[in-house]
Amino acid sequence: MNARNMHDFSLIAGRLEVVGVGVQVPGRALLQSASAQFSAGQVTAVLGPNGAGKSTLMSLLTGQRQPTGGNVFLAGKALAAYAPAELARVRASVAQETQVAFEFTVREVVELGRYPHRNQPGRADADIPLQAMQATAVEHLQHRVLNTLSGGEKARVHLARALAQVWEAPAGPAGAPTTRWLLLDEPTAALDLQHQHRMLQLVRAWATAQGVGVVAVLHDLNLALRYADRCVVLQGGQVVGSGATAEVLTPLCIQKVWGVVAHPVAPQGGEPGPRQYLFEAPV
């Protein structure tokens, strides 16, 4: 394999993509010929109004739903061709709603993240659940029963479980590290303002420092502008925008897709920073 081909392979290995995917239910198309790429080492926000197809797209990326047309690829290979156990070692998800039927403690839930690695545990495997809980600031809750917590506390616990699942990169072919993925469906919905920023700062740090690919469904466009490298905008089950977040989320795009007027706000003190908006409904 020459240097050019090795470079191309490394790009493919760090990519998750949907190509021409459609999802049909009786009498309605949830997604129509949607294509998008998600890269390792970046945070990609999936955006759009209610009913646009965001959670449907996420369910394809996690493998919970199969497309009725098109395909989903991970590292150039159809997602359906992977064994579930193989995917579980490199990809973790946090669903919009997660129910735990039994009286598991917080620590037990986070420890479930290490289950896919039980046959090949690392030397620091026993320490990872505590480190993951510390990362999401829930270590003080570790002996509490999960179902006694608030919605925001549960969200942070489930993120800790997902982090524990992909804490370390397992060895790939010939000992090469394997790209890891975090797939988050509305991870900030139940969080207060402080923890929204802390969560997104955390996953952005994982993307930047560890090369983890992060895909997150978000509703707050200002959070997307602050923390997401790229975004995919959905409307009516179709991709209507994709690219660098600041380039896609223009006032014109926001008015067309969300039906609101976006007024750019300059950073305080004239300091450089990501674009932010004030929003108002059109008269």
Secondary structure, DSSP 4 states (H G I P E B T S, - for coil): --HHHHHHHHHHHTEEEEEEEEEEETTEEEEEEEEEEEETTSEEEEE-STTSSHHHHHHHHHTSS--SEEEEEETTEEGGGS-HHHHHTTEEEE-SS----S--BHHHHHHGGGGGGTTS--TTGGGHHHHHHHHTT-GGGTTSBGGGS-HHHHHHHHHHHHHHHTSSPPB-GGGPBPP-EEEEESTTTT--HHHHHHHHHHHHHHHHHH--EEEEE-S-HHHHHHH-SEEEEEETTEEEEEEEHHHH--HHHHHHHH--EEEEEPPGGG-----EEEEE---
